[in-house]
Amino acid sequence: MPEDHHIATPARTKEILQRHGFRFKKRLGQNFLTNPAVLKRIVEAGEVTAADDVIEIGPGIGALTEYLAESAHQVLALEIDPQLIPVLAETMAPYPNVTVEEADVLKVDLATLLAEHFDGQHAVKVVANLPYYITTPILMHLIEAPIDFASITVMMQKEVADRLTAGPGSKDYGSLSIGVQQRMAVAIAFTVSRTAFVPAPNVDSAIVTLTKRPQPLASVHDQAAFDRLVRGSFAARRKTLWNNLQGLYGKDAATKAQLTVALKAVEIAPSARAETLTIESFAKLADALKAAGL
């Protein structure tokens, strides 16, 4: 399609929204991209080709969907706002390889949805501009889904992107960094100014690419116990690891004894703070806690 007919220009976006009487919903974090150069770079960052089937979350009026359709084999766009479904029916009419579903990605069975819409012969990728208010739940839902995504390429608040990619000792390093990095290789592809959106958000954004590791960065015997340990260890960042562990497991004498045994086994000082521990250290501690009876 010629560039001047693409959805992602301020003038065409405004015209489409006005014609459909669309009103932005703050509760859904709706910010629509109106910069074609950014949209092209997102598709390039996702390395989307005709060999790929793509899931898009929150297509809005179809600005990114359009560019995905021009590169991918099939696109399945999941939109939660019923007011946008007729808009997408119009804007996506020229693209027979696009299917729009009114759905909440956190509530649908993604595996079933993929089986219904994709042929299973193409790599499946996620490419999306995620709503800022619910970025982390969506991201973790995708990572934990029983689907072998070839890659996940998503736009998010730059602050969250910095947390995803942070290492030990950084102020941005925390449970989200560990939860994602243990399973996925993560990289910031590029940043996006708030001026690329209508309406403009209050923050800048970043495109993040995630690919599943062949093996977890640190293997653990009990993933749920590991995740609980990590979240609990960062419950109060200013507190020592010892204090956070007591808050998580208990403060009675028997529990303190078990905590002491586990920490000594992996040579972690009780006075350490969670942000100084590597993912591998947390994995060893999780297994040591289990061995100590916690």
HELIX and SHEET records of a PDB file:
HELIX    1   1 GLU A    3  HIS A    5  5                                   3    
HELIX    2   2 PRO A   10  ARG A   19  1                                  10    
HELIX    3   3 LYS A   26  LEU A   28  5                                   3    
HELIX    4   4 PRO A   36  ALA A   45  1                                  10    
HELIX    5   5 ALA A   63  SER A   71  1                                   9    
HELIX    6   6 PRO A   82  LEU A   84  5                                   3    
HELIX    7   7 ILE A   85  THR A   91  1                                   7    
HELIX    8   8 LEU A  110  HIS A  117  1                                   8    
HELIX    9   9 TYR A  132  ILE A  134  5                                   3    
HELIX   10  10 THR A  135  GLU A  144  1                                  10    
HELIX   11  11 LYS A  158  THR A  165  1                                   8    
HELIX   12  12 SER A  175  GLN A  181  1                                   7    
HELIX   13  13 ARG A  194  ALA A  196  5                                   3    
HELIX   14  14 GLN A  223  SER A  233  1                                  11    
HELIX   15  15 LEU A  241  TYR A  249  1                                   9    
HELIX   16  16 ALA A  253  ALA A  265  1                                  13    
HELIX   17  17 ALA A  274  THR A  276  5                                   3    
HELIX   18  18 ILE A  279  ALA A  291  1                                  13    
SHEET    1   A 2 PHE A  32  LEU A  33  0                                        
SHEET    2   A 2 PHE A 197  VAL A 198 -1                                        
SHEET    1   B 7 VAL A  98  GLU A 102  0                                        
SHEET    2   B 7 GLN A  74  GLU A  79  1                                        
SHEET    3   B 7 ASP A  52  ILE A  57  1                                        
SHEET    4   B 7 ALA A 123  ASN A 129  1                                        
SHEET    5   B 7 SER A 151  GLN A 157  1                                        
SHEET    6   B 7 SER A 205  LYS A 212 -1                                        
SHEET    7   B 7 MET A 184  VAL A 192 -1                                        
END                                                                             
